[in-house]
Amino acid sequence: LEDHRSILRVTKSHLDQCAMGKSTKKTYKPKSEDTNQEKLYLLHMDLCGPMRVESVNGKKYILVIVDDYSRFTWVKFLRSKDETPMFIIKFLKMIQVRLIVPVPYIRTDNGTEFVNQTLRDYYEEVGISHETSVARSPQQNGVVERLTVH
């Protein structure tokens, strides 16, 4: 009989070579070293819609909010874009009271639901810095954009 044990002998270098052969280039930049180290330090927000099919309550928009540190995600269904600023203010007040942590930074796209005088005034009043992505560059707010791919 022929000894088949030599056929099954796989060395670590074989596995390394196999892994290298199957590896692919990462399509994203790794997180920088100076990422935040605490919850609510940076919230990413995006609004999707209008959806083709509205909910039972007639809601056609979906607001997604993601905590950069924990990746905890909140989702709110809205009837119109116009509800967004007031809901964001209500949400920020509620979350800061419940978790007793300030929100220093918010990152969104340049949609009018996020870039408006109501929110500008509120952010200035409470000391929140609003970062916006460059037009037609959803990858700049990729944390939330990956969740809202339509």
N, C-alpha and C positions, 0 to 999 in steps of 0.2 A: 504494500500500500504506500501511496505517496503521502508525504507529510505536508498537510495543508496549513499548519500553524504559521509558517513563514508568510503566507498570503495575508493572514489576518493581522500581522504585526504592523501597527501604524505608529509612527513616531510623532513627537510633538512638532518637528519641522514639517512633516506632511500636512498636519492640521493647520499650521501657520500659513503654509503656501496655499492651501485650499481657501482659507479665510481671506487671504490677500487677493486671490483670483476672483472671489465673489464680492469684494468690497466695492462700494460705490462712493463717489464724491458727495459730501454733505451738501444739500441744497440751501442751507441756511448758515448764517454766521453764528458761532457759539456765543453764549452770553458773555458779556464783558466781566472782568474781575470785580468791578465796582457796583455790581447789582445790589439792590436794596436788601436789607436783612430783617425787615419787619413787615408785619401785616399792615395793609392799607397805605403803605408809603406811596404806591403808584397804582391807580385804577385805570384800566383800559376800558373804553366804551365804544360800542358800535350799534347802529340802528339798521335793521333789515326790513325791507318791505317797499311797497305794499305786497303782501302775499296774494297769490291768485285766489286762494280760498281763505275766507275770513273765519275766525273762531265763532262759536255759538253766540258769543256776546258781541259780535261785530268788530272784533279787533283784527287789524290787518298788519300791524307793525310789531316788531320784536326788538326790544332794547336788551342788549347783552352787556353786562359789567363783569370784568374779571380782575381779581386782585393779583398783581404781578408776583408777589411773594409766595402765596399759597396756591394760586390758580383757582381759588374758590370762585364760583361763578353764580351770578344772580341773573335771572331772566324775567323781564316784565313785558306783558303784552299790552299794546296801546292801540286806541282807535285811530289816532292820527299823529303825524309828526309834531303837531303843535303841543301835544301833551308832554313832550320830552323834557323841556327845560324845568317845568314845575315838578315833574316826577324826580328828576335828578337832584334838585334842591331838597325835596322831601326825603329822598333816599340817603343823601349825604348827612342830613341832620340826624336821621334815625340810626344810621350805622355808626356814626361817631359817638352818639349817646350810649348805644348798647355795648360797643366794644371799647369805649373810653380811649380812643386813639384818633388823633387828627389825620386827615387825608391831605398830605402836602402837594401831591401831583396827580393830575388827570391827563390821560392821553386819548385823543379822539382824531377822527378825520376832520375835514373842513366843512362838513355839512352844516347848514343853517340851524339845524336842531341842536348843535353843539356850540356853534360860534354865533352868539347873539348877545344883545345888551343885558338881558335878564341874567344870564349866566355870568357874563363878565362882571357885572355889579356884585353878584353873590360871591364869586371867587375872590374878588378884591376885598370884600368885607371880611371874609373868613381866612384869607391868606393862602388860598390854593393857587398853585401855578398850573396853567392850562397849556399843555403841549399839543400841537396839531401836526399831523403828517403832511408831507408835500402832496399836492393834488395828483391824483392818479398813481399813488405809491402806497397801496394797501400794506405792503410788506413792512412799512415803518411802524405800523400798529399791528404787527403780525399775531401777537398773543390773542387778541379778540377776533381778528379777521379769519384766522384758521377755524374758529368756531362757527362763523357765520357764512361760510361758503355757500352760495345759492346754486 
